[in-house]
Amino acid sequence: MSSLIINIAVGLLYAVILLVFIRAALSFISPYPTNEPWRLLIRVTEPMLAPIRRRLPPVSGFDLSPLVLTLVAFFLIAALRSIS
């Protein structure tokens, strides 16, 4: 049972990584959200990125919060996999 919960958590963390990657890639192409899927992506990822962004200022104009969130997610995945 705990293995199932860990696998679900790992899958959700991979989904977060994918959504953050898509958001970061789209922000270089179109920084202003103009369509509904792009706005939905922002609404889903912003609650995770905003606390990091408040504590980590932009470096040379680049927002590093997606990188930090991705690294934290990979560390959590590694920790969960070592448990199971």
C-alpha positions, 0 to 999 in steps of 0.5 A: 500500500505504501508503495502505491502511495509513493508511486502516485507521489512520484508521478505527481512530482514528475507532472509538476516538473513537466508543467514547470518546464512547459511554463518556462519554455512558453514564457520565452516564446510568449511572456504575456498569457493570451489564451486560456490553456496558457492562463490555466498553466499559470494558475496551476504552477503559480502557487508553487512558484510564488513562495520561491520567487518571494525569497529568491530575487531575479538574477540578471533579469532571469527568474530562477524559481522554476529551476529551484522548484524542479531541483526540489522536485527531483530531490523529493523523487530521489528521497521517495524512491530510496524509501520504497 
